[in-house]
Amino acid sequence: AAEAAAAAEAAAAQVRLRLDHYEYTHRGGSGHGPKENQDAYFVLRVDEANWAYGVLDGHGGEHGRVASMAASAAMQEHLRAHFWRLRSEPEAVMSEVFEAAHAAIWEAIKAMPDVFERDGMLVMEVEEEDWPLGYDAVDGGSTASVAAIVDGRTLVYAAVGDSAGILAQPGNGEAKVEELVAEHAPVRLDEWVARLHSTGIEARPRDLARGPSPCRALTPASHPNPAPQP
């Protein structure tokens, strides 16, 4: 294993890459009234041939930016410590990256004023006239898309939520475009079914033709952690 790692590092040392990245972010929404931009992103350089990029879209009026920033920091920390393992354990490493982000969001939102844990969820007090229990689940979470370039030759990608990653390759006159992981978007009925089945509820897409979707995202509302799709 040590010899293989040394050989991979030697090969990476011979790779010369030119990587350009551009940032564009928008606060989203309809534009009616003030709205905080809750996006976050990172560019992590390990060495000349090894890089990682992350894009996160926070959501939730109270804690969306808290969530995306906490997740971004946790992802970078784990990738710095375990990047070399992407050569042999890409799926395991990416799962750990997203689990670390999920845990970081939990702790960051839990530390916010008026937030407390109850029955395995983070909740906050609300007026009883708005909700009879006197508390409700906190609003806040983040999507995430993470791409790693390993030794200048291999792309490792994982995502959760509706932040899509697109791979474009030059073609004859037009680029060949591929969606790396299908979005976990609220309009996808198969996401409805998958999330309900994970709780033991049986459902069919035709039974769920209306209503919002409990789609995947990094969120502190409950455990266990969501699984990214590498």
ChimeraX attribute file (.defattr): number of C-alpha atoms within 10 A of each C-alpha:
attribute: neighborCount
match mode: 1-to-1
recipient: residues
	/A:1	7
	/A:2	7
	/A:3	8
	/A:4	10
	/A:5	14
	/A:6	11
	/A:7	12
	/A:8	15
	/A:9	14
	/A:10	12
	/A:11	13
	/A:12	18
	/A:13	15
	/A:14	12
	/A:15	13
	/A:16	11
	/A:17	12
	/A:18	7
	/A:19	8
	/A:20	5
	/A:21	6
	/A:22	4
	/A:23	6
	/A:24	4
	/A:25	11
	/A:26	9
	/A:27	13
	/A:28	11
	/A:29	11
	/A:30	7
	/A:31	8
	/A:32	6
	/A:33	6
	/A:34	8
	/A:35	12
	/A:36	16
	/A:37	16
	/A:38	23
	/A:39	22
	/A:40	21
	/A:41	19
	/A:42	16
	/A:43	15
	/A:44	15
	/A:45	14
	/A:46	15
	/A:47	10
	/A:48	16
	/A:49	21
	/A:50	21
	/A:51	21
	/A:52	22
	/A:53	17
	/A:54	21
	/A:55	23
	/A:56	28
	/A:57	25
	/A:58	27
	/A:59	24
	/A:60	17
	/A:61	14
	/A:62	15
	/A:63	20
	/A:64	23
	/A:65	23
	/A:66	21
	/A:67	33
	/A:68	29
	/A:69	24
	/A:70	22
	/A:71	33
	/A:72	25
	/A:73	16
	/A:74	19
	/A:75	25
	/A:76	21
	/A:77	16
	/A:78	17
	/A:79	21
	/A:80	14
	/A:81	9
	/A:82	15
	/A:83	22
	/A:84	19
	/A:85	16
	/A:86	20
	/A:87	15
	/A:88	11
	/A:89	12
	/A:90	20
	/A:91	17
	/A:92	12
	/A:93	19
	/A:94	29
	/A:95	19
	/A:96	18
	/A:97	23
	/A:98	27
	/A:99	21
	/A:100	22
	/A:101	29
	/A:102	27
	/A:103	19
	/A:104	24
	/A:105	28
	/A:106	24
	/A:107	15
	/A:108	16
	/A:109	26
	/A:110	19
	/A:111	11
	/A:112	13
	/A:113	8
	/A:114	12
	/A:115	17
	/A:116	17
	/A:117	14
	/A:118	12
	/A:119	7
	/A:120	11
	/A:121	17
	/A:122	22
	/A:123	22
	/A:124	19
	/A:125	15
	/A:126	15
	/A:127	11
	/A:128	10
	/A:129	8
	/A:130	10
	/A:131	11
	/A:132	10
	/A:133	11
	/A:134	12
	/A:135	18
	/A:136	19
	/A:137	18
	/A:138	24
	/A:139	18
	/A:140	23
	/A:141	30
	/A:142	35
	/A:143	24
	/A:144	30
	/A:145	24
	/A:146	27
	/A:147	19
	/A:148	24
	/A:149	19
	/A:150	22
	/A:151	25
	/A:152	19
	/A:153	11
	/A:154	12
	/A:155	14
	/A:156	16
	/A:157	22
	/A:158	24
	/A:159	30
	/A:160	27
	/A:161	25
	/A:162	21
	/A:163	21
	/A:164	20
	/A:165	20
	/A:166	12
	/A:167	10
	/A:168	12
	/A:169	10
	/A:170	9
	/A:171	9
	/A:172	6
	/A:173	6
	/A:174	9
	/A:175	11
	/A:176	11
	/A:177	12
	/A:178	12
	/A:179	11
	/A:180	15
	/A:181	20
	/A:182	17
	/A:183	19
	/A:184	24
	/A:185	20
	/A:186	17
	/A:187	15
	/A:188	16
	/A:189	22
	/A:190	18
	/A:191	19
	/A:192	24
	/A:193	21
	/A:194	18
	/A:195	16
	/A:196	17
	/A:197	13
	/A:198	9
	/A:199	8
	/A:200	8
	/A:201	10
	/A:202	10
	/A:203	15
	/A:204	14
	/A:205	14
	/A:206	9
	/A:207	9
	/A:208	14
	/A:209	12
	/A:210	10
	/A:211	10
	/A:212	12
	/A:213	19
	/A:214	16
	/A:215	22
	/A:216	24
	/A:217	25
	/A:218	30
	/A:219	28
	/A:220	28
	/A:221	18
	/A:222	15
	/A:223	12
	/A:224	11
	/A:225	18
	/A:226	17
	/A:227	18
	/A:228	24
	/A:229	17
	/A:230	18
